[in-house]
Structure formats: C-alpha cells, structure tokens
Amino acid sequence: MPAVLSFMLAAGTMTMFRACSAKDDGTWMHCHTAQNAAAAGGFLLCILFVICIFVHVSGFRAALYAVGIVGAAVEFMIPGSIVSMCMMNTMRCYAVMQPYVRVMSVLTIVASAVNIVGVLKNRPENDNS
C-alpha cells in the first residue's frame, strides 16, 4: 500500500496536482523546483517500498518501512519548508500541490507504520532478525 501511495504522490504532483504553470516568458517559478523535488522523492519512496515486497527478513523489512516513514516525513516538508515556493499564498502551488503532497505523505506514513506493526506481529519464531 505505501508503494501505491508514494507512486500516486509522485504521479499526481507531476500531473493533476502540479505546481504553477510556466510564466509568459517561458521561465518557471520557484514552486516548479518544489514540484520536481516532491515528484522525485515520491518515486524514490515507491522504489523503496517495492523493494520491501521482496525482502523476507522481518527485521530488515521493518527497518525499510521505518526509512520510508522518515522519507515521507521529509517529503511532507519539501513544498514550502525545504524548497521555497511562490510569494503569494493564493497561487496553485499553495492551494493544490502543497496540500496534496502533505496529505499523501501522511497517508504514506500511516500505511508504513501499519506495515511495520504487521511485519513485527507476524514475525515467525525462527526468524533471527
């Protein structure tokens, strides 16, 4: 589930929930960098969570999900905190992209935490991790 959420975060940030469009002169505003960073982070999280599917050692799998939680927390802070955005709070980047990134990041954190609990709860007795 976190892999799907992080893919939706990345894909949505580049399509329907993108930041502001290019200016009339063809240049981009600051929020375009935040959009690209959020999309790249979402794709990296997706790759991490896909790797989790193929890991069978419970402790390592739980650790990968924990790294995903940290990554999603950083993803939450990208638009506006880590990467600056437009000067006006009424712009598309503040009204559409930032809330989308933050909601999807929180959902990814929750799904990862649920997976950690599930992995550790269903840990086999002979698992040495």
N, CA, C and O atoms as a DFTB+ gen file, in Angstrom:
516 C
 N C O
     1  1       0.802      -1.200       0.000
     2  2       0.000       0.000       0.000
     3  2       0.850       1.272       0.000
     4  3       0.534       2.213      -0.729
     5  1       1.940       1.327       0.811
     6  2       2.763       2.542       0.750
     7  2       3.379       2.767      -0.628
     8  3       3.592       3.910      -1.031
     9  1       3.666       1.687      -1.352
    10  2       4.228       1.844      -2.699
    11  2       3.222       2.514      -3.621
    12  3       3.586       3.377      -4.420
    13  1       1.968       2.125      -3.514
    14  2       0.924       2.720      -4.349
    15  2       0.734       4.188      -3.968
    16  3       0.629       5.051      -4.839
    17  1       0.692       4.466      -2.670
    18  2       0.512       5.849      -2.217
    19  2       1.661       6.742      -2.670
    20  3       1.435       7.862      -3.129
    21  1       2.886       6.256      -2.542
    22  2       4.028       7.083      -2.947
    23  2       4.071       7.263      -4.458
    24  3       4.493       8.314      -4.941
    25  1       3.640       6.254      -5.211
    26  2       3.554       6.425      -6.663
    27  2       2.481       7.458      -7.008
    28  3       2.679       8.298      -7.885
    29  1       1.346       7.389      -6.311
    30  2       0.287       8.382      -6.537
    31  2       0.770       9.783      -6.184
    32  3       0.418      10.753      -6.855
    33  1       1.567       9.886      -5.142
    34  2       2.133      11.185      -4.756
    35  2       2.992      11.740      -5.890
    36  3       2.840      12.895      -6.289
    37  1       3.889      10.912      -6.400
    38  2       4.796      11.360      -7.463
    39  2       4.036      11.672      -8.749
    40  3       4.237      12.725      -9.354
    41  1       3.180      10.771      -9.156
    42  2       2.452      10.968     -10.412
    43  2       1.483      12.145     -10.312
    44  3       1.370      12.936     -11.249
    45  1       0.795      12.262      -9.199
    46  2      -0.144      13.361      -9.021
    47  2       0.533      14.715      -8.987
    48  3      -0.002      15.700      -9.496
    49  1       1.717      14.764      -8.384
    50  2       2.464      16.016      -8.315
    51  2       2.906      16.479      -9.699
    52  3       3.038      17.679      -9.938
    53  1       3.131      15.552     -10.595
    54  2       3.555      15.912     -11.948
    55  2       2.384      16.142     -12.908
    56  3       2.579      16.687     -13.994
    57  1       1.176      15.735     -12.522
    58  2       0.047      15.845     -13.447
    59  2      -1.069      16.715     -12.860
    60  3      -1.011      17.941     -12.951
    61  1      -2.054      16.103     -12.279
    62  2      -3.245      16.801     -11.840
    63  2      -2.995      17.798     -10.704
    64  3      -3.635      18.849     -10.654
    65  1      -2.082      17.482      -9.805
    66  2      -1.818      18.322      -8.642
    67  2      -0.483      19.054      -8.763
    68  3       0.196      19.278      -7.761
    69  1      -0.112      19.419      -9.965
    70  2       1.164      20.081     -10.230
    71  2       1.163      21.504      -9.666
    72  3       0.132      22.042      -9.263
    73  1       2.341      22.074      -9.656
    74  2       2.508      23.451      -9.183
    75  2       2.106      24.425     -10.288
    76  3       1.480      24.038     -11.275
    77  1       2.467      25.665     -10.112
    78  2       2.110      26.724     -11.062
    79  2       2.693      26.436     -12.452
    80  3       3.729      25.783     -12.583
    81  1       2.017      26.929     -13.466
    82  2       2.494      26.766     -14.842
    83  2       3.641      27.736     -15.113
    84  3       3.962      28.589     -14.285
    85  1       4.241      27.591     -16.269
    86  2       5.352      28.479     -16.658
    87  2       4.841      29.915     -16.808
    88  3       3.670      30.147     -17.110
    89  1       5.734      30.856     -16.592
    90  2       5.392      32.269     -16.784
    91  2       5.227      32.545     -18.275
    92  3       5.538      31.695     -19.109
    93  1       4.740      33.725     -18.600
    94  2       4.540      34.101     -20.001
    95  2       5.842      34.113     -20.800
    96  3       5.839      33.858     -22.004
    97  1       6.957      34.411     -20.124
    98  2       8.240      34.453     -20.827
    99  2       8.903      33.074     -20.930
   100  3      10.011      32.957     -21.453
   101  1       8.226      32.031     -20.432
   102  2       8.754      30.672     -20.547
   103  2       9.576      30.206     -19.363
   104  3       9.953      29.035     -19.311
   105  1       9.868      31.074     -18.414
   106  2      10.617      30.663     -17.230
   107  2       9.651      30.093     -16.194
   108  3       8.436      30.267     -16.290
   109  1      10.217      29.414     -15.209
   110  2       9.422      28.764     -14.170
   111  2       9.579      29.507     -12.847
   112  3      10.591      30.165     -12.603
   113  1       8.571      29.392     -12.010
   114  2       8.632      29.975     -10.672
   115  2       9.332      29.000      -9.728
   116  3       9.629      27.865     -10.099
   117  1       9.590      29.458      -8.503
   118  2      10.294      28.636      -7.506
   119  2       9.549      27.335      -7.211
   120  3      10.167      26.304      -6.944
   121  1       8.243      27.388      -7.260
   122  2       7.457      26.213      -6.898
   123  2       7.688      25.044      -7.855
   124  3       7.439      23.895      -7.489
   125  1       8.154      25.314      -9.058
   126  2       8.440      24.237     -10.002
   127  2       9.538      23.330      -9.454
   128  3       9.499      22.116      -9.654
   129  1      10.513      23.915      -8.767
   130  2      11.569      23.123      -8.139
   131  2      10.992      22.264      -7.018
   132  3      11.380      21.106      -6.859
   133  1      10.071      22.826      -6.244
   134  2       9.421      22.056      -5.182
   135  2       8.619      20.899      -5.779
   136  3       8.609      19.799      -5.227
   137  1       7.957      21.144      -6.889
   138  2       7.198      20.095      -7.567
   139  2       8.121      18.972      -8.005
   140  3       7.828      17.800      -7.768
   141  1       9.223      19.314      -8.636
   142  2      10.158      18.293      -9.121
   143  2      10.778      17.514      -7.969
   144  3      10.944      16.297      -8.056
   145  1      11.120      18.212      -6.891
   146  2      11.698      17.535      -5.724
   147  2      10.682      16.588      -5.095
   148  3      11.032      15.475      -4.703
   149  1       9.433      17.022      -4.995
   150  2       8.387      16.173      -4.415
   151  2       8.142      14.949      -5.294
   152  3       7.964      13.844      -4.782
   153  1       8.132      15.137      -6.593
   154  2       7.928      14.008      -7.504
   155  2       9.096      13.025      -7.425
   156  3       8.887      11.813      -7.384
   157  1      10.299      13.536      -7.403
   158  2      11.482      12.661      -7.298
   159  2      11.464      11.896      -5.977
   160  3      11.756      10.701      -5.944
   161  1      11.124      12.580      -4.901
   162  2      11.036      11.908      -3.604
   163  2       9.960      10.843      -3.592
   164  3      10.150       9.774      -3.013
   165  1       8.834      11.123      -4.225
   166  2       7.773      10.127      -4.303
   167  2       8.185       8.886      -5.072
   168  3       7.874       7.765      -4.669
   169  1       8.884       9.086      -6.175
   170  2       9.357       7.935      -6.950
   171  2      10.406       7.140      -6.169
   172  3      10.418       5.911      -6.238
   173  1      11.280       7.817      -5.432
   174  2      12.270       7.101      -4.614
   175  2      11.596       6.307      -3.504
   176  3      11.985       5.176      -3.214
   177  1      10.589       6.902      -2.889
   178  2       9.832       6.166      -1.871
   179  2       9.147       4.950      -2.488
   180  3       9.117       3.880      -1.880
   181  1       8.608       5.105      -3.665
   182  2       7.956       3.992      -4.347
   183  2       8.939       2.849      -4.578
   184  3       8.607       1.686      -4.345
   185  1      10.133       3.171      -5.029
   186  2      11.157       2.144      -5.245
   187  2      11.504       1.448      -3.927
   188  3      11.632       0.225      -3.882
   189  1      11.655       2.233      -2.854
   190  2      11.964       1.652      -1.542
   191  2      10.873       0.681      -1.110
   192  3      11.165      -0.417      -0.636
   193  1       9.617       1.083      -1.274
   194  2       8.525       0.222      -0.832
   195  2       8.345      -0.995      -1.726
   196  3       7.881      -2.032      -1.252
   197  1       8.694      -0.903      -2.992
   198  2       8.667      -2.082      -3.868
   199  2       9.750      -3.060      -3.430
   200  3       9.534      -4.272      -3.457
   201  1      10.896      -2.555      -3.033
   202  2      11.966      -3.428      -2.512
   203  2      11.476      -4.172      -1.281
   204  3      11.803      -5.343      -1.092
   205  1      10.690      -3.495      -0.437
   206  2      10.150      -4.134       0.771
   207  2       9.336      -5.381       0.439
   208  3       9.300      -6.326       1.227
   209  1       8.693      -5.387      -0.701
   210  2       7.875      -6.533      -1.089
   211  2       8.737      -7.790      -1.249
   212  3       8.288      -8.898      -0.953
   213  1       9.974      -7.612      -1.717
   214  2      10.841      -8.747      -2.000
   215  2      11.747      -9.133      -0.842
   216  3      12.461     -10.132      -0.934
   217  1      11.740      -8.377       0.236
   218  2      12.563      -8.688       1.412
   219  2      11.756      -9.602       2.324
   220  3      10.606      -9.306       2.649
   221  1      12.359     -10.708       2.734
   222  2      11.641     -11.683       3.554
   223  2      12.132     -11.721       4.995
   224  3      11.558     -12.443       5.810
   225  1      13.158     -10.981       5.329
   226  2      13.647     -10.926       6.706
   227  2      12.861      -9.838       7.435
   228  3      12.914      -8.666       7.063
   229  1      12.143     -10.233       8.459
   230  2      11.197      -9.326       9.117
   231  2      11.840      -8.058       9.649
   232  3      11.328      -6.961       9.426
   233  1      12.959      -8.198      10.350
   234  2      13.611      -7.027      10.934
   235  2      14.087      -6.044       9.874
   236  3      13.939      -4.832      10.032
   237  1      14.652      -6.561       8.804
   238  2      15.130      -5.699       7.722
   239  2      13.964      -5.040       7.003
   240  3      14.031      -3.869       6.628
   241  1      12.905      -5.799       6.818
   242  2      11.719      -5.243       6.158
   243  2      11.112      -4.122       6.998
   244  3      10.729      -3.082       6.462
   245  1      11.025      -4.329       8.305
   246  2      10.509      -3.289       9.204
   247  2      11.415      -2.064       9.174
   248  3      10.931      -0.933       9.224
   249  1      12.726      -2.281       9.095
   250  2      13.666      -1.153       9.034
   251  2      13.490      -0.366       7.738
   252  3      13.588       0.861       7.743
   253  1      13.234      -1.055       6.633
   254  2      12.994      -0.358       5.372
   255  2      11.719       0.478       5.440
   256  3      11.673       1.598       4.931
   257  1      10.696      -0.069       6.067
   258  2       9.468       0.722       6.245
   259  2       9.731       1.936       7.138
   260  3       9.173       3.009       6.911
   261  1      10.573       1.768       8.141
   262  2      10.921       2.904       9.017
   263  2      11.674       3.980       8.240
   264  3      11.439       5.172       8.439
   265  1      12.571       3.565       7.361
   266  2      13.257       4.529       6.494
   267  2      12.241       5.229       5.597
   268  3      12.364       6.424       5.328
   269  1      11.249       4.494       5.140
   270  2      10.184       5.091       4.342
   271  2       9.387       6.130       5.114
   272  3       8.953       7.132       4.545
   273  1       9.193       5.898       6.402
   274  2       8.495       6.879       7.238
   275  2       9.303       8.165       7.324
   276  3       8.752       9.261       7.215
   277  1      10.603       8.031       7.518
   278  2      11.470       9.218       7.561
   279  2      11.445       9.936       6.215
   280  3      11.366      11.164       6.166
   281  1      11.512       9.177       5.130
   282  2      11.460       9.778       3.795
   283  2      10.149      10.493       3.534
   284  3      10.135      11.570       2.937
   285  1       9.052       9.907       3.974
   286  2       7.753      10.548       3.784
   287  2       7.630      11.803       4.648
   288  3       6.973      12.765       4.250
   289  1       8.251      11.800       5.818
   290  2       8.253      12.999       6.664
   291  2       9.041      14.125       5.995
   292  3       8.636      15.286       6.045
   293  1      10.155      13.781       5.375
   294  2      10.922      14.782       4.617
   295  2      10.107      15.258       3.423
   296  3      10.090      16.448       3.108
   297  1       9.434      14.325       2.763
   298  2       8.575      14.662       1.622
   299  2       7.493      15.666       2.043
   300  3       7.168      16.585       1.292
   301  1       6.953      15.486       3.224
   302  2       5.933      16.390       3.767
   303  2       6.442      17.827       3.829
   304  3       5.688      18.772       3.598
   305  1       7.719      17.980       4.140
   306  2       8.284      19.313       4.337
   307  2       8.866      19.940       3.073
   308  3       9.267      21.103       3.104
   309  1       8.924      19.212       1.975
   310  2       9.546      19.754       0.760
   311  2       8.853      21.018       0.274
   312  3       9.512      22.052       0.169
   313  1       7.549      20.991      -0.030
   314  2       6.946      22.220      -0.574
   315  2       6.708      23.265       0.514
   316  3       5.839      23.107       1.371
   317  1       7.472      24.298       0.459
   318  2       7.285      25.414       1.376
   319  2       8.291      25.479       2.501
   320  3       8.652      26.577       2.926
   321  1       8.760      24.352       3.002
   322  2       9.721      24.362       4.107
   323  2      11.147      24.135       3.609
   324  3      12.044      24.921       3.913
   325  1      11.356      23.074       2.853
   326  2      12.693      22.779       2.344
   327  2      12.955      23.546       1.059
   328  3      14.029      24.122       0.887
   329  1      11.992      23.559       0.168
   330  2      12.114      24.282      -1.103
   331  2      11.087      25.411      -1.092
   332  3       9.900      25.186      -0.855
   333  1      11.557      26.619      -1.349
   334  2      10.649      27.769      -1.325
   335  2       9.671      27.709      -2.493
   336  3       9.929      27.103      -3.533
   337  1       8.538      28.368      -2.268
   338  2       7.518      28.388      -3.308
   339  2       7.188      29.840      -3.637
   340  3       7.927      30.750      -3.260
   341  1       6.094      30.053      -4.332
   342  2       5.706      31.391      -4.771
   343  2       5.488      32.324      -3.573
   344  3       5.331      31.879      -2.436
   345  1       5.484      33.608      -3.859
   346  2       5.350      34.592      -2.791
   347  2       3.908      34.739      -2.315
   348  3       3.679      35.120      -1.167
   349  1       2.941      34.448      -3.163
   350  2       1.544      34.636      -2.791
   351  2       0.907      33.304      -2.392
   352  3       1.030      32.313      -3.111
   353  1       0.236      33.286      -1.256
   354  2      -0.400      32.060      -0.763
   355  2      -1.614      31.640      -1.581
   356  3      -2.156      30.556      -1.364
   357  1      -2.047      32.475      -2.512
   358  2      -3.206      32.140      -3.337
   359  2      -2.824      31.407      -4.620
   360  3      -3.699      31.036      -5.402
   361  1      -1.560      31.201      -4.839
   362  2      -1.097      30.543      -6.065
   363  2      -1.430      29.040      -6.026
   364  3      -1.689      28.480      -4.960
   365  1      -1.417      28.408      -7.194
   366  2      -1.756      26.994      -7.332
   367  2      -0.858      26.095      -6.484
   368  3      -1.314      25.081      -5.955
   369  1       0.391      26.457      -6.358
   370  2       1.307      25.606      -5.595
   371  2       0.884      25.503      -4.127
   372  3       1.011      24.440      -3.519
   373  1       0.388      26.589      -3.566
   374  2      -0.088      26.568      -2.185
   375  2      -1.485      25.966      -2.072
   376  3      -1.783      25.259      -1.109
   377  1      -2.328      26.240      -3.040
   378  2      -3.720      25.808      -2.969
   379  2      -3.922      24.348      -3.363
   380  3      -4.856      23.707      -2.882
   381  1      -3.064      23.814      -4.230
   382  2      -3.278      22.463      -4.757
   383  2      -2.109      21.527      -4.443
   384  3      -2.303      20.478      -3.828
   385  1      -0.897      21.903      -4.863
   386  2       0.229      20.978      -4.748
   387  2       0.629      20.715      -3.301
   388  3       0.756      19.559      -2.898
   389  1       0.828      21.760      -2.523
   390  2       1.298      21.569      -1.150
   391  2       0.331      20.719      -0.316
   392  3       0.783      19.795       0.361
   393  1      -0.987      20.994      -0.340
   394  2      -1.889      20.126       0.426
   395  2      -1.878      18.678      -0.059
   396  3      -1.954      17.748       0.744
   397  1      -1.785      18.491      -1.367
   398  2      -1.753      17.133      -1.904
   399  2      -0.517      16.386      -1.421
   400  3      -0.614      15.245      -0.970
   401  1       0.640      17.023      -1.514
   402  2       1.879      16.383      -1.067
   403  2       1.795      16.059       0.425
   404  3       2.222      14.986       0.849
   405  1       1.260      16.960       1.206
   406  2       1.192      16.740       2.651
   407  2       0.206      15.635       3.014
   408  3       0.503      14.807       3.876
   409  1      -0.948      15.609       2.380
   410  2      -1.921      14.550       2.664
   411  2      -1.367      13.195       2.253
   412  3      -1.465      12.231       3.012
   413  1      -0.791      13.109       1.071
   414  2      -0.246      11.836       0.600
   415  2       0.943      11.385       1.443
   416  3       1.131      10.187       1.657
   417  1       1.735      12.322       1.917
   418  2       2.858      11.969       2.787
   419  2       2.361      11.390       4.107
   420  3       2.904      10.399       4.595
   421  1       1.341      11.998       4.681
   422  2       0.783      11.489       5.939
   423  2       0.160      10.107       5.730
   424  3       0.329       9.219       6.566
   425  1      -0.549       9.925       4.634
   426  2      -1.118       8.606       4.343
   427  2      -0.023       7.551       4.161
   428  3      -0.180       6.407       4.587
   429  1       1.073       7.940       3.533
   430  2       2.199       7.021       3.356
   431  2       2.825       6.670       4.703
   432  3       3.192       5.518       4.934
   433  1       2.948       7.649       5.585
   434  2       3.491       7.391       6.924
   435  2       2.592       6.425       7.685
   436  3       3.077       5.476       8.301
   437  1       1.298       6.661       7.643
   438  2       0.355       5.788       8.356
   439  2       0.396       4.371       7.786
   440  3       0.436       3.403       8.546
   441  1       0.386       4.239       6.470
   442  2       0.433       2.913       5.851
   443  2       1.735       2.191       6.181
   444  3       1.732       0.978       6.392
   445  1       2.833       2.913       6.229
   446  2       4.118       2.303       6.575
   447  2       4.133       1.847       8.027
   448  3       4.650       0.775       8.341
   449  1       3.571       2.655       8.904
   450  2       3.513       2.277      10.321
   451  2       2.644       1.036      10.513
   452  3       2.985       0.154      11.301
   453  1       1.535       0.967       9.802
   454  2       0.677      -0.221       9.865
   455  2       1.442      -1.440       9.361
   456  3       1.329      -2.523       9.936
   457  1       2.216      -1.274       8.300
   458  2       3.005      -2.394       7.771
   459  2       4.094      -2.831       8.755
   460  3       4.371      -4.024       8.881
   461  1       4.709      -1.879       9.447
   462  2       5.724      -2.240      10.453
   463  2       5.078      -3.098      11.543
   464  3       5.622      -4.133      11.928
   465  1       3.933      -2.669      12.030
   466  2       3.237      -3.431      13.068
   467  2       2.878      -4.819      12.547
   468  3       3.055      -5.814      13.251
   469  1       2.376      -4.886      11.322
   470  2       2.016      -6.174      10.740
   471  2       3.212      -7.093      10.548
   472  3       3.127      -8.294      10.806
   473  1       4.315      -6.534      10.100
   474  2       5.526      -7.346       9.886
   475  2       6.045      -7.890      11.212
   476  3       6.389      -9.068      11.310
   477  1       6.102      -7.045      12.221
   478  2       6.631      -7.487      13.514
   479  2       5.661      -8.404      14.251
   480  3       6.090      -9.282      14.999
   481  1       4.383      -8.214      14.051
   482  2       3.384      -9.054      14.701
   483  2       3.365     -10.454      14.106
   484  3       3.176     -11.434      14.826
   485  1       3.557     -10.550      12.811
   486  2       3.521     -11.841      12.118
   487  2       4.903     -12.451      11.940
   488  3       5.100     -13.322      11.093
   489  1       5.836     -12.001      12.723
   490  2       7.219     -12.492      12.645
   491  2       7.281     -13.965      13.022
   492  3       6.785     -14.344      14.084
   493  1       7.872     -14.800      12.187
   494  2       7.988     -16.229      12.524
   495  2       8.925     -16.445      13.715
   496  3       9.826     -15.644      13.966
   497  1       8.696     -17.529      14.433
   498  2       9.501     -17.816      15.623
   499  2      10.972     -18.059      15.294
   500  3      11.839     -17.716      16.098
   501  1      11.276     -18.643      14.132
   502  2      12.651     -18.962      13.774
   503  2      13.354     -17.841      13.005
   504  3      14.456     -18.050      12.498
   505  1      12.745     -16.664      12.909
   506  2      13.340     -15.524      12.212
   507  2      14.374     -14.888      13.118
   508  3      14.037     -14.425      14.207
   509  1      15.626     -14.857      12.691
   510  2      16.706     -14.357      13.517
   511  2      16.950     -12.865      13.349
   512  3      18.038     -12.388      13.672
   513  1      15.990     -12.130      12.862
   514  2      16.184     -10.710      12.661
   515  2      15.616      -9.900      13.799
   516  3      15.698      -8.672      13.784
